[in-house]
Amino acid sequence: MPDTTCHMSISLDGFVAGPDQSRENPLGRRGQELHAWHLGDPRANDADRTAAGWLMRPRGAYVMGRNMFGPVRGEWDEEWTGWWGPEPPYHAPVFVLTHHAHDPIEMEGGTTFHFVTEGFDAAYAAACQAAGDRGVDIAGGASAVRQALAAGVVDELTLDIAPVLLGSGERIFDGSESFGFEPVEVLHSPLATHIRYRRGG
């Protein structure tokens, strides 16, 4: 079976998003500081470019949480098609976890957002079926990643550890009692330490 991957930027104190996420601050206060390594900072080096290649490698399907998809809460009472404009970077089916049903949204470039109300297992199963032999990526946010880790479906986890302390926000390891991954590759830059882990055993 093809690998299921997950790639997240994280602070030194374990947060993948800052506090007070909103339409104006989708990554929370100071959350964007975790992503300087791939958002045009002039200090980025070859390690960052290699890690960006890991992040952007094509996958057959994606699973993401509703918070990752957008700021709309509760019933879908306004039109929203994601943060990424008319052509999102996924170019594949994306299965969005939500408690509120929504018709699929077809975007340019091959991305279609499907909204799954039956929980993580159902979204992941649908993503695996859609992906075929091209693999699935857990795209975030924190809650979706926590559910994927708890389900034991992530084969490769990449963390971009930024030299930033956020103090509060969203964590991906809350509630985890063990890690279960082994580092297989480490790259360094002034902006992040990129660690690629594989599931142990």
C-alpha positions as CSV (number, residue, x, y, z in Angstrom):
1,M,0.0,0.0,0.0
2,P,1.4,3.5,-0.9
3,D,2.7,5.7,2.0
4,T,0.5,8.1,3.9
5,T,2.5,11.2,4.6
6,C,2.2,14.3,6.8
7,H,4.4,17.4,6.7
8,M,4.0,20.1,9.3
9,S,5.9,23.2,10.5
10,I,6.1,23.4,14.2
11,S,7.5,25.7,16.9
12,L,10.1,24.7,19.5
13,D,7.4,24.5,22.1
14,G,5.2,22.2,19.9
15,F,2.6,24.5,18.3
16,V,1.7,24.2,14.6
17,A,-0.5,27.4,14.7
18,G,-0.5,30.4,17.0
19,P,-3.5,31.5,19.2
20,D,-6.5,33.4,17.9
21,Q,-6.8,31.9,14.4
22,S,-9.1,34.0,12.3
23,R,-9.8,35.1,8.7
24,E,-7.1,37.7,9.0
25,N,-4.7,35.4,10.8
26,P,-5.4,31.8,9.5
27,L,-2.3,30.5,11.2
28,G,-3.0,32.4,14.4
29,R,-0.9,35.2,15.9
30,R,2.7,34.8,14.8
31,G,1.9,31.4,13.2
32,Q,3.4,32.5,9.9
33,E,6.8,32.7,11.5
34,L,6.9,28.9,11.4
35,H,6.8,29.0,7.6
36,A,9.5,31.5,6.8
37,W,11.6,28.7,5.4
38,H,9.4,28.3,2.4
39,L,7.7,31.7,2.1
40,G,10.5,33.7,0.5
41,D,12.8,34.6,3.4
42,P,16.2,35.5,1.9
43,R,17.9,33.3,4.5
44,A,16.4,30.2,3.0
45,N,19.0,27.7,1.7
46,D,19.3,24.4,-0.2
47,A,18.0,22.5,2.9
48,D,14.8,24.6,2.8
49,R,14.4,24.1,-0.9
50,T,14.8,20.3,-0.5
51,A,12.2,20.3,2.3
52,A,9.8,22.4,0.2
53,G,10.1,19.7,-2.5
54,W,9.0,17.2,0.1
55,L,6.1,19.4,1.0
56,M,4.9,20.0,-2.6
57,R,5.4,16.5,-4.0
58,P,2.3,15.3,-5.7
59,R,0.0,13.0,-3.8
60,G,-3.1,11.1,-5.0
61,A,-5.5,12.5,-2.4
62,Y,-5.5,14.7,0.7
63,V,-7.3,14.8,4.1
64,M,-7.7,18.1,5.9
65,G,-9.7,19.5,8.7
66,R,-12.4,22.1,8.3
67,N,-10.2,24.7,10.1
68,M,-7.5,24.1,7.4
69,F,-10.1,24.6,4.7
70,G,-11.3,27.9,6.0
71,P,-12.7,30.1,8.8
72,V,-16.4,29.4,8.3
73,R,-17.9,27.8,11.4
74,G,-21.2,25.9,11.9
75,E,-23.6,25.7,9.0
76,W,-22.2,26.7,5.6
77,D,-23.9,30.1,5.5
78,E,-21.5,31.8,3.2
79,E,-19.6,30.9,0.0
80,W,-16.1,29.8,0.7
81,T,-13.7,27.8,-1.6
82,G,-10.5,27.8,0.5
83,W,-7.6,30.0,1.2
84,W,-5.7,29.3,-2.1
85,G,-7.6,31.1,-4.9
86,P,-9.1,29.5,-8.0
87,E,-6.3,26.9,-8.4
88,P,-5.3,25.3,-5.1
89,P,-1.9,23.6,-4.9
90,Y,-3.3,20.1,-4.4
91,H,-4.3,19.1,-8.0
92,A,-6.1,16.0,-6.5
93,P,-9.2,15.2,-4.5
94,V,-9.2,16.7,-1.0
95,F,-11.4,15.2,1.7
96,V,-12.4,17.8,4.3
97,L,-13.6,16.8,7.8
98,T,-16.7,18.6,8.9
99,H,-19.9,18.2,10.9
100,H,-22.0,20.0,8.3
101,A,-22.7,18.5,4.9
102,H,-21.7,20.5,1.7
103,D,-21.7,19.6,-2.0
104,P,-18.3,19.0,-3.5
105,I,-16.4,22.1,-4.8
106,E,-14.5,21.6,-8.0
107,M,-11.6,24.0,-8.6
108,E,-9.2,24.7,-11.4
109,G,-6.2,22.4,-11.8
110,G,-7.8,19.1,-10.7
111,T,-8.6,19.9,-7.1
112,T,-12.0,18.9,-5.8
113,F,-13.0,19.5,-2.2
114,H,-15.2,16.7,-0.8
115,F,-16.9,17.2,2.6
116,V,-17.0,14.2,4.9
117,T,-19.4,14.2,7.9
118,E,-18.8,10.6,9.0
119,G,-15.4,11.2,10.7
120,F,-11.7,10.7,10.1
121,D,-11.8,7.0,9.3
122,A,-14.4,7.6,6.5
123,A,-12.4,10.5,5.1
124,Y,-9.2,8.5,5.1
125,A,-10.9,5.5,3.4
126,A,-12.3,7.7,0.7
127,A,-8.9,9.3,0.2
128,C,-7.1,6.0,-0.1
129,Q,-9.7,4.8,-2.7
130,A,-9.3,8.0,-4.7
131,A,-5.5,8.0,-4.5
132,G,-4.9,4.5,-5.8
133,D,-1.2,3.9,-5.9
134,R,-0.2,7.6,-5.5
135,G,-0.6,7.8,-1.7
136,V,-2.4,10.1,0.7
137,D,-1.3,13.2,2.5
138,I,-2.7,14.4,5.8
139,A,-2.6,18.1,5.1
140,G,-3.6,19.5,8.5
141,G,-4.6,21.3,10.6
142,A,-3.7,20.1,14.1
143,S,-6.9,18.2,14.9
144,A,-6.8,16.2,11.6
145,V,-3.1,15.3,12.2
146,R,-3.9,14.2,15.8
147,Q,-6.6,12.0,14.5
148,A,-4.3,10.5,11.8
149,L,-1.6,9.8,14.4
150,A,-4.1,8.3,16.8
151,A,-5.4,6.0,14.0
152,G,-1.8,4.9,13.2
153,V,-2.1,5.6,9.5
154,V,0.9,8.0,9.0
155,D,3.9,6.2,7.5
156,E,6.1,9.3,7.0
157,L,6.0,12.4,9.2
158,T,8.1,15.5,8.3
159,L,8.5,18.2,10.9
160,D,10.0,21.6,10.1
161,I,11.1,22.8,13.5
162,A,11.3,26.6,13.5
163,P,13.4,28.4,16.1
164,V,10.3,30.1,17.4
165,L,8.4,30.0,20.7
166,L,4.7,30.7,20.3
167,G,3.6,30.1,23.9
168,S,0.1,28.9,23.0
169,G,-1.9,27.8,20.0
170,E,-2.6,24.5,18.4
171,R,-0.5,21.3,19.1
172,I,-0.5,18.1,17.1
173,F,0.8,15.9,19.9
174,D,-1.7,16.7,22.7
175,G,-3.0,13.4,24.0
176,S,-0.2,11.3,22.5
177,E,1.4,8.8,24.8
178,S,4.1,7.6,22.4
179,F,5.8,8.7,19.2
180,G,6.6,5.6,17.2
181,F,8.7,7.2,14.5
182,E,12.4,7.1,13.8
183,P,14.4,9.9,12.1
184,V,15.7,9.0,8.7
185,E,16.9,12.4,7.3
186,V,17.8,15.7,8.9
187,L,18.5,19.0,7.1
188,H,19.4,22.4,8.7
189,S,19.0,26.0,7.8
190,P,18.8,29.3,9.9
191,L,15.0,29.1,9.5
192,A,14.2,25.5,10.4
193,T,15.5,22.0,11.2
194,H,13.8,19.6,8.8
195,I,13.4,16.1,10.2
196,R,11.9,13.3,8.1
197,Y,10.6,10.4,10.2
198,R,9.4,7.0,9.3
199,R,7.1,4.8,11.4
200,G,9.3,2.5,13.4
201,G,9.1,-1.3,13.4
